[in-house]
């Protein structure tokens, strides 16, 4: 006699669940973004310049992608 499966889990013909929970992609992506923003803002305190770390990150990303 086989045990009943959980109704929310979808399985393939091999019986293995192939779906990932939402946090399995969201948490690593958020951690990567946070570390990337920390890297771009590691120049020291520049509160008087008014330049945001996100602006510098986007500018750096734009220059990198337009090779």
N, CA, C and O of each residue as an XYZ file, in Angstrom:
268
protein
N       0.843     -1.171      0.000
C       0.000      0.000      0.000
C       0.898      1.248      0.000
O       1.796      1.363      0.834
N       0.663      2.159     -0.910
C       1.496      3.361     -1.006
C       0.916      4.472     -0.139
O      -0.292      4.539      0.087
N       1.801      5.339      0.340
C       1.390      6.462      1.170
C       0.888      7.594      0.281
O       1.404      7.784     -0.821
N      -0.106      8.346      0.740
C      -0.607      9.467     -0.061
C       0.426     10.590     -0.116
O       1.140     10.840      0.855
N       0.495     11.259     -1.261
C       1.428     12.379     -1.422
C       0.755     13.671     -1.023
O      -0.471     13.761     -0.967
N       1.570     14.666     -0.749
C       1.055     15.989     -0.390
C       0.371     16.589     -1.614
O       0.935     16.529     -2.706
N      -0.824     17.168     -1.473
C      -1.546     17.665     -2.650
C      -0.887     18.859     -3.335
O      -1.159     19.101     -4.511
N      -0.020     19.625     -2.635
C       0.604     20.797     -3.243
C       1.889     20.493     -3.975
O       2.437     21.374     -4.637
N       2.389     19.271     -3.879
C       3.653     18.916     -4.509
C       3.381     18.222     -5.833
O       2.632     17.247     -5.896
N       3.992     18.732     -6.881
C       3.862     18.100     -8.189
C       5.087     17.242     -8.432
O       6.217     17.692     -8.240
N       4.871     16.046     -8.841
C       5.999     15.152     -9.091
C       6.002     14.729    -10.552
O       4.969     14.745    -11.222
N       7.166     14.357    -11.028
C       7.298     13.877    -12.398
C       7.116     12.366    -12.401
O       6.759     11.771    -11.384
N       7.359     11.766    -13.528
C       7.201     10.312    -13.617
C       8.223      9.582    -12.759
O       8.001      8.434    -12.374
N       9.354     10.245    -12.453
C      10.357      9.614    -11.603
C      10.053      9.812    -10.128
O      10.712      9.215     -9.276
N       9.068     10.638     -9.814
C       8.694     10.873     -8.428
C       9.488     11.968     -7.743
O       9.422     12.095     -6.521
N      10.238     12.763     -8.497
C      11.066     13.819     -7.926
C      10.412     15.170     -8.188
O       9.989     15.454     -9.309
N      10.332     15.996     -7.158
C       9.763     17.339     -7.304
C      10.805     18.238     -7.957
O      11.918     18.374     -7.449
N      10.446     18.853     -9.083
C      11.404     19.670     -9.831
C      11.201     21.161     -9.627
O      11.993     21.949    -10.144
N      10.188     21.579     -8.907
C       9.950     23.004     -8.696
C      10.752     23.524     -7.525
O      11.004     22.795     -6.565
N      11.155     24.781     -7.598
C      11.859     25.432     -6.508
C      10.904     26.366     -5.782
O      10.024     26.952     -6.413
N      11.056     26.516     -4.480
C      10.261     27.524     -3.786
C      10.723     28.923     -4.191
O      11.838     29.084     -4.686
N       9.884     29.929     -3.987
C      10.197     31.284     -4.431
C      11.458     31.814     -3.764
O      12.211     32.563     -4.387
N      11.702     31.447     -2.526
C      12.843     31.983     -1.805
C      14.164     31.352     -2.245
O      15.230     31.888     -1.939
N      14.113     30.229     -2.954
C      15.345     29.587     -3.404
C      16.041     30.424     -4.478
O      17.248     30.280     -4.674
N      15.329     31.273     -5.159
C      15.918     32.190     -6.136
C      15.989     33.618     -5.616
O      16.917     34.356     -5.946
N      15.007     34.014     -4.799
C      14.941     35.396     -4.325
C      16.048     35.717     -3.323
O      16.645     36.792     -3.393
N      16.331     34.811     -2.399
C      17.343     35.101     -1.386
C      18.758     35.199     -1.953
O      19.471     36.142     -1.609
N      19.197     34.277     -2.801
C      20.538     34.463     -3.385
C      20.633     35.710     -4.264
O      21.666     36.379     -4.283
N      19.563     36.024     -4.986
C      19.581     37.226     -5.821
C      19.668     38.485     -4.961
O      20.396     39.417     -5.303
N      18.935     38.520     -3.855
C      18.982     39.674     -2.958
C      20.352     39.795     -2.304
O      20.868     40.903     -2.160
N      20.946     38.682     -1.910
C      22.275     38.712     -1.304
C      23.315     39.184     -2.312
O      24.198     39.971     -1.970
N      23.218     38.711     -3.549
C      24.147     39.145     -4.588
C      24.019     40.643     -4.837
O      25.028     41.340     -4.947
N      22.809     41.134     -4.926
C      22.589     42.561     -5.151
C      23.123     43.390     -3.991
O      23.742     44.432     -4.209
N      22.888     42.937     -2.753
C      23.377     43.672     -1.592
C      24.904     43.726     -1.576
O      25.484     44.776     -1.302
N      25.551     42.606     -1.868
C      27.015     42.595     -1.899
C      27.563     43.452     -3.039
O      28.595     44.106     -2.891
N      26.876     43.445     -4.162
C      27.313     44.262     -5.284
C      27.194     45.747     -4.963
O      28.071     46.535     -5.316
N      26.117     46.127     -4.299
C      25.958     47.525     -3.897
C      26.981     47.913     -2.836
O      27.449     49.051     -2.818
N      27.330     46.986     -1.958
C      28.363     47.282     -0.975
C      29.722     47.468     -1.642
O      30.511     48.312     -1.218
N      29.994     46.696     -2.670
C      31.264     46.833     -3.379
C      31.367     48.180     -4.083
O      32.434     48.795     -4.083
N      30.294     48.639     -4.673
C      30.351     49.905     -5.401
C      30.412     51.094     -4.459
O      30.873     52.165     -4.854
N      29.958     50.932     -3.227
C      29.979     52.039     -2.276
C      31.099     51.935     -1.274
O      31.003     52.532     -0.201
N      32.168     51.198     -1.572
C      33.239     50.983     -0.619
C      34.331     52.052     -0.693
O      35.431     51.829     -0.187
N      34.065     53.182     -1.296
C      35.072     54.235     -1.444
C      35.234     55.066     -0.182
O      36.176     55.855     -0.100
N      34.387     54.928      0.771
C      34.430     55.747      1.982
C      33.194     56.626      2.051
O      32.311     56.543      1.197
N      33.140     57.449      3.050
C      31.974     58.311      3.242
C      32.021     59.481      2.270
O      32.944     60.295      2.308
N      31.039     59.558      1.414
C      30.944     60.655      0.459
C      29.558     61.295      0.551
O      28.876     61.470     -0.459
N      29.160     61.633      1.752
C      27.826     62.166      1.969
C      27.660     63.555      1.362
O      26.538     63.955      1.048
N      28.739     64.290      1.194
C      28.632     65.661      0.689
C      28.530     65.725     -0.824
O      28.091     66.745     -1.356
N      28.916     64.680     -1.534
C      28.898     64.752     -2.989
C      27.497     64.589     -3.547
O      27.210     65.087     -4.635
N      26.627     63.912     -2.838
C      25.269     63.710     -3.316
C      25.147     62.579     -4.318
O      24.055     62.324     -4.826
N      26.229     61.902     -4.611
C      26.210     60.794     -5.568
C      25.834     59.512     -4.826
O      26.477     59.142     -3.844
N      24.802     58.850     -5.297
C      24.344     57.622     -4.659
C      25.119     56.422     -5.171
O      25.586     56.408     -6.310
N      25.252     55.411     -4.315
C      25.943     54.181     -4.711
C      25.185     53.484     -5.826
O      25.796     52.882     -6.710
N      23.868     53.559     -5.796
C      23.074     52.912     -6.837
C      23.325     53.571     -8.192
O      23.348     52.889     -9.217
N      23.513     54.890     -8.205
C      23.804     55.586     -9.458
C      25.153     55.144    -10.024
O      25.288     54.917    -11.226
N      26.143     55.026     -9.148
C      27.459     54.583     -9.599
C      27.408     53.138    -10.080
O      28.054     52.777    -11.063
N      26.633     52.318     -9.377
C      26.497     50.920     -9.787
C      25.852     50.814    -11.159
O      26.326     50.059    -12.008
N      24.785     51.555    -11.387
C      24.112     51.515    -12.688
C      25.015     52.047    -13.795
O      25.009     51.519    -14.907
N      25.785     53.080    -13.501
C      26.710     53.609    -14.502
C      27.803     52.582    -14.824
O      28.162     52.392    -15.986
N      28.319     51.930    -13.794
C      29.341     50.897    -14.001
C      28.763     49.722    -14.786
O      29.420     49.191    -15.681
N      27.553     49.319    -14.460
C      26.897     48.224    -15.173
C      26.672     48.600    -16.637
O      26.872     47.771    -17.525
N      26.260     49.831    -16.895
C      26.033     50.293    -18.259
C      27.329     50.269    -19.062
O      27.340     49.842    -20.216
N      28.421     50.728    -18.452
C      29.711     50.725    -19.145
C      30.206     49.299    -19.402
O      30.816     49.025    -20.436
N      29.944     48.413    -18.474
C      30.374     47.027    -18.638
C      29.600     46.329    -19.754
O      30.175     45.570    -20.534
N      28.318     46.584    -19.824
C      27.482     45.895    -20.822
C      27.640     46.481    -22.227
O      27.281     45.825    -23.205
N      28.160     47.677    -22.344
C      28.294     48.290    -23.665
C      29.711     48.125    -24.200
O      30.283     49.060    -24.761
N      30.265     46.951    -24.028
C      31.606     46.672    -24.551
C      31.519     46.661    -26.012
O      32.524     46.446    -26.689
